[in-house]
């Protein structure tokens, strides 16, 4: 089971690497920036991007997710440098 200490490692990694949180119900949340999530106890706040402009620099809102709902976390692919 994923715990707050595990998510802190993802969210506060140096250097930060974008990651995706997969939930057991099939949904997923991308965390492209360190400031897009808030790790707390007993929940984590995960980003919901804007439907109008998904590339917006801040999420439209955050969703509270209990840790027991998280299935796995993985790094997002990084774009190739020119």
C-alpha positions as CSV (number, residue, x, y, z in Angstrom):
1,X,0.0,0.0,0.0
2,X,1.2,3.5,-0.9
3,X,1.7,5.7,2.2
4,X,2.2,9.5,2.7
5,X,6.0,8.9,3.1
6,X,6.1,7.2,-0.3
7,X,4.3,10.1,-2.0
8,X,6.6,12.6,-0.3
9,X,9.5,10.9,-2.0
10,X,7.8,11.3,-5.4
11,X,6.7,14.9,-4.8
12,X,9.8,16.2,-3.1
13,X,12.4,14.4,-5.2
14,X,15.5,16.4,-6.3
15,X,15.5,16.9,-9.2
16,X,11.7,16.7,-9.5
17,X,10.5,14.2,-12.2
18,X,6.9,14.4,-13.4
19,X,4.9,11.3,-12.3
20,X,1.4,9.7,-12.7
21,X,-0.7,8.3,-9.9
22,X,-2.9,5.4,-10.9
23,X,-5.9,4.6,-8.8
24,X,-7.5,1.2,-8.3
25,X,-10.7,2.4,-10.0
26,X,-8.7,3.0,-13.3
27,X,-8.4,6.8,-13.0
28,X,-5.0,8.4,-13.1
29,X,-3.6,11.9,-12.2
30,X,-0.5,13.4,-13.8
31,X,1.7,15.6,-11.6
32,X,3.8,17.6,-14.1
33,X,5.1,20.1,-11.5
34,X,6.1,19.8,-7.9
35,X,3.5,22.5,-7.0
36,X,0.6,20.6,-8.5
37,X,0.2,18.3,-5.5
38,X,0.0,18.5,-1.7
39,X,1.0,15.4,0.3
40,X,-0.9,15.2,3.7
41,X,-2.3,12.8,6.2
42,X,-4.6,10.9,5.6
43,X,-5.0,12.1,2.0
44,X,-3.1,13.5,-1.0
45,X,-4.4,16.3,-3.1
46,X,-4.0,15.5,-6.8
47,X,-4.4,17.8,-9.8
48,X,-7.3,18.1,-12.2
49,X,-6.1,20.1,-15.3
50,X,-8.3,22.6,-17.0
51,X,-10.7,21.1,-19.6
52,X,-10.4,24.3,-21.6
53,X,-6.6,24.4,-21.7
54,X,-5.0,21.2,-20.3
55,X,-1.5,22.8,-20.8
56,X,-2.4,25.6,-18.3
57,X,0.4,26.2,-15.8
58,X,-1.8,25.4,-12.7
59,X,-4.4,22.8,-12.2
60,X,-8.1,23.8,-12.3
61,X,-8.7,22.2,-8.9
62,X,-7.3,19.4,-6.7
63,X,-9.0,16.2,-5.7
64,X,-8.6,14.6,-2.3
65,X,-7.5,11.0,-2.6
66,X,-7.1,8.4,0.2
67,X,-3.9,6.5,0.0
68,X,-5.6,3.2,0.1
69,X,-7.2,4.0,-3.3
70,X,-3.7,4.4,-5.0
71,X,-2.7,1.4,-7.1
72,X,0.7,2.5,-8.2
73,X,2.9,5.5,-9.2
74,X,5.1,5.8,-12.2
75,X,7.4,8.4,-13.9
76,X,5.9,10.2,-16.8
77,X,7.9,9.9,-20.0
78,X,10.2,12.9,-20.5
79,X,10.2,14.7,-23.9
80,X,13.4,14.2,-25.9
81,X,15.7,17.2,-25.7
82,X,16.4,18.9,-29.1
